[in-house]
């Protein structure tokens, strides 16, 4: 029988959901999902660009 989650873990669930959602959105970007870049710093730059675009698009209020 599964145990009930501790209070500490319950309080971390909303933040964990936000992070998991961001990773799901990043995987929508083909360049990030398939990792076309060889160098780690170039790949990290692609992740930053995608995350910035996702953030900016989420800030736009639709009419």
Backbone as a chain_set.jsonl record, in Angstrom:
{"seq": "XXXXXXXXXXXXXXXXXXXXXXXXXXXXXXXXXXXXXXXXXXXXXXXXXXXXXXXXXXXXXXX", "coords": {"N": [[0.848, -1.173, 0.0], [0.62, 2.223, -0.888], [2.413, 4.897, 0.665], [1.396, 7.893, 2.374], [2.199, 11.128, 1.126], [4.809, 13.149, 2.463], [4.548, 16.246, 4.398], [6.446, 18.107, 3.519], [7.049, 17.305, 0.916], [4.54, 17.638, -0.267], [4.286, 20.403, -0.29], [6.129, 21.09, -2.19], [5.112, 20.306, -4.597], [3.606, 22.127, -6.393], [5.688, 23.771, -7.411], [7.319, 21.863, -8.577], [5.633, 20.969, -10.595], [5.573, 23.24, -12.252], [8.22, 23.268, -13.183], [8.39, 20.789, -14.511], [6.517, 21.27, -16.5], [7.81, 23.288, -17.925], [9.999, 21.851, -18.982], [8.574, 20.146, -20.671], [7.56, 21.997, -22.499], [9.962, 22.928, -23.555], [10.786, 20.695, -24.953], [9.201, 20.836, -27.157], [10.539, 22.437, -28.884], [12.37, 21.785, -31.589], [15.157, 21.872, -32.072], [16.226, 21.848, -29.496], [15.143, 19.499, -28.44], [16.262, 17.457, -30.019], [18.921, 17.936, -29.828], [20.911, 19.225, -31.679], [23.293, 20.6, -31.553], [26.8, 20.358, -31.064], [28.602, 21.273, -29.106], [28.523, 21.89, -25.61], [28.109, 24.466, -24.578], [26.907, 25.797, -26.714], [24.558, 24.332, -26.993], [23.407, 24.895, -24.505], [22.975, 27.615, -24.871], [20.984, 27.525, -26.833], [18.94, 26.399, -25.32], [18.515, 28.487, -23.487], [17.595, 30.515, -25.206], [15.216, 29.359, -26.159], [13.814, 29.056, -23.723], [13.571, 31.734, -22.971], [11.955, 32.702, -25.054], [9.639, 31.169, -24.609], [8.917, 32.155, -22.097], [8.451, 34.889, -22.695], [6.331, 34.676, -24.518], [4.408, 33.646, -22.845], [3.854, 35.822, -21.288], [2.451, 37.581, -22.829], [-0.678, 38.984, -23.168], [-3.612, 37.73, -24.434], [-6.192, 39.081, -26.515]], "CA": [[0.0, 0.0, 0.0], [1.461, 3.423, -0.943], [2.405, 5.767, 1.836], [1.002, 9.278, 2.117], [3.342, 12.011, 0.932], [5.122, 13.975, 3.625], [4.155, 17.65, 4.192], [7.476, 18.798, 2.756], [6.884, 16.949, -0.486], [3.294, 18.234, -0.742], [4.494, 21.83, -0.539], [6.998, 21.249, -3.349], [4.44, 19.854, -5.811], [3.328, 23.169, -7.392], [6.944, 24.186, -8.055], [7.747, 20.745, -9.417], [4.767, 20.982, -11.774], [6.036, 24.322, -13.129], [9.479, 22.856, -13.804], [8.083, 19.724, -15.465], [5.826, 21.892, -17.635], [8.818, 23.981, -18.721], [10.721, 20.843, -19.752], [7.679, 19.686, -21.735], [7.52, 23.047, -23.52], [11.27, 22.965, -24.217], [10.864, 19.572, -25.883], [8.501, 21.227, -28.381], [11.521, 23.083, -29.744], [13.065, 20.669, -32.226], [16.603, 21.985, -31.894], [16.552, 21.465, -28.117], [14.744, 18.106, -28.21], [17.155, 16.528, -30.709], [20.281, 18.366, -29.521], [21.717, 19.332, -32.889], [24.578, 21.238, -31.277], [27.837, 19.479, -30.516], [29.193, 21.849, -27.897], [27.59, 22.079, -24.494], [27.756, 25.879, -24.419], [25.976, 26.14, -27.784], [23.29, 23.705, -26.624], [22.862, 25.676, -23.398], [22.475, 28.863, -25.451], [19.706, 27.215, -27.478], [17.96, 26.233, -24.239], [18.199, 29.815, -22.959], [16.771, 31.219, -26.193], [13.884, 28.748, -26.142], [13.164, 29.387, -22.453], [13.217, 33.148, -23.031], [10.802, 32.831, -25.951], [8.476, 30.602, -23.913], [8.54, 33.101, -21.047], [7.881, 36.099, -23.302], [5.029, 34.342, -25.087], [3.449, 33.449, -21.754], [3.561, 37.127, -20.704], [1.569, 38.317, -23.733], [-2.094, 38.728, -22.884], [-4.398, 37.65, -25.657], [-7.465, 39.813, -26.385]], "C": [[0.895, 1.24, 0.0], [1.314, 4.281, 0.306], [1.956, 7.166, 1.425], [2.258, 10.134, 1.991], [3.559, 12.869, 2.174], [4.722, 15.428, 3.345], [5.176, 18.433, 3.368], [7.316, 18.529, 1.266], [5.611, 17.566, -1.06], [3.488, 19.708, -1.071], [5.356, 22.068, -1.775], [6.301, 20.885, -4.656], [4.116, 20.967, -6.803], [4.584, 23.626, -8.134], [7.451, 23.093, -8.991], [6.925, 20.698, -10.703], [5.207, 22.066, -12.759], [7.301, 23.913, -13.876], [9.235, 21.762, -14.839], [7.369, 20.273, -16.689], [6.815, 22.625, -18.53], [9.615, 22.988, -19.559], [9.866, 20.312, -20.894], [7.605, 20.713, -22.858], [8.849, 23.135, -24.262], [11.405, 21.838, -25.238], [10.089, 19.834, -27.164], [9.444, 21.911, -29.367], [12.436, 21.989, -30.305], [14.573, 20.703, -31.983], [17.026, 21.532, -30.497], [16.27, 19.983, -27.902], [15.724, 17.12, -28.838], [18.63, 16.825, -30.465], [21.191, 18.315, -30.749], [23.123, 19.848, -32.61], [25.558, 20.258, -30.65], [28.356, 19.984, -29.178], [28.132, 22.098, -26.833], [27.169, 23.537, -24.366], [26.794, 26.343, -25.51], [24.597, 25.557, -27.492], [22.623, 24.478, -25.49], [22.307, 27.008, -23.894], [21.133, 28.647, -26.132], [18.607, 27.028, -26.435], [17.553, 27.593, -23.68], [17.316, 30.606, -23.917], [15.35, 30.673, -26.181], [13.139, 29.107, -24.86], [12.743, 30.851, -22.416], [11.996, 33.365, -23.909], [9.537, 32.293, -25.288], [7.99, 31.57, -22.839], [7.868, 34.332, -21.632], [6.503, 35.821, -23.894], [3.982, 34.127, -24.0], [3.051, 34.774, -21.109], [2.611, 37.957, -21.562], [0.127, 37.964, -23.398], [-2.866, 38.764, -24.198], [-5.727, 38.37, -25.468], [-8.656, 38.897, -26.299]], "O": [[1.833, 1.317, 0.794], [0.244, 4.372, 0.908], [2.117, 7.569, 0.273], [3.257, 9.891, 2.668], [2.606, 13.263, 2.846], [4.57, 15.809, 2.184], [4.805, 19.323, 2.604], [7.438, 19.443, 0.45], [5.599, 17.976, -2.221], [2.907, 20.207, -2.035], [5.311, 23.156, -2.35], [6.853, 21.134, -5.728], [4.34, 20.765, -7.997], [4.547, 23.844, -9.345], [7.954, 23.383, -10.077], [7.461, 20.419, -11.776], [5.214, 21.836, -13.968], [7.434, 24.183, -15.07], [9.81, 21.802, -15.927], [7.59, 19.794, -17.801], [6.685, 22.595, -19.754], [9.882, 23.252, -20.731], [10.385, 20.052, -21.98], [7.588, 20.35, -24.035], [8.868, 23.389, -25.467], [12.061, 22.004, -26.267], [10.289, 19.136, -28.159], [9.162, 21.953, -30.565], [13.183, 21.352, -29.562], [15.187, 19.669, -31.719], [18.071, 20.9, -30.339], [17.055, 19.286, -27.261], [15.993, 16.065, -28.264], [19.493, 16.04, -30.859], [22.099, 17.49, -30.847], [24.049, 19.553, -33.366], [25.186, 19.436, -29.812], [28.529, 19.212, -28.236], [26.997, 22.467, -27.133], [26.007, 23.823, -24.077], [25.948, 27.199, -25.255], [23.583, 26.217, -27.717], [21.411, 24.693, -25.512], [21.285, 27.479, -23.395], [20.241, 29.488, -26.026], [17.471, 27.452, -26.646], [16.372, 27.828, -23.427], [16.39, 31.291, -23.484], [14.388, 31.441, -26.193], [11.953, 29.431, -24.909], [11.679, 31.178, -21.891], [11.098, 34.127, -23.549], [8.474, 32.904, -25.4], [6.787, 31.78, -22.689], [6.834, 34.775, -21.13], [5.603, 36.652, -23.778], [2.801, 34.398, -24.213], [2.015, 34.847, -20.449], [2.03, 38.929, -21.08], [-0.241, 36.79, -23.351], [-2.77, 39.721, -24.967], [-6.33, 38.292, -24.397], [-9.789, 39.366, -26.187]]}, "num_chains": 1, "name": "protein.A"}
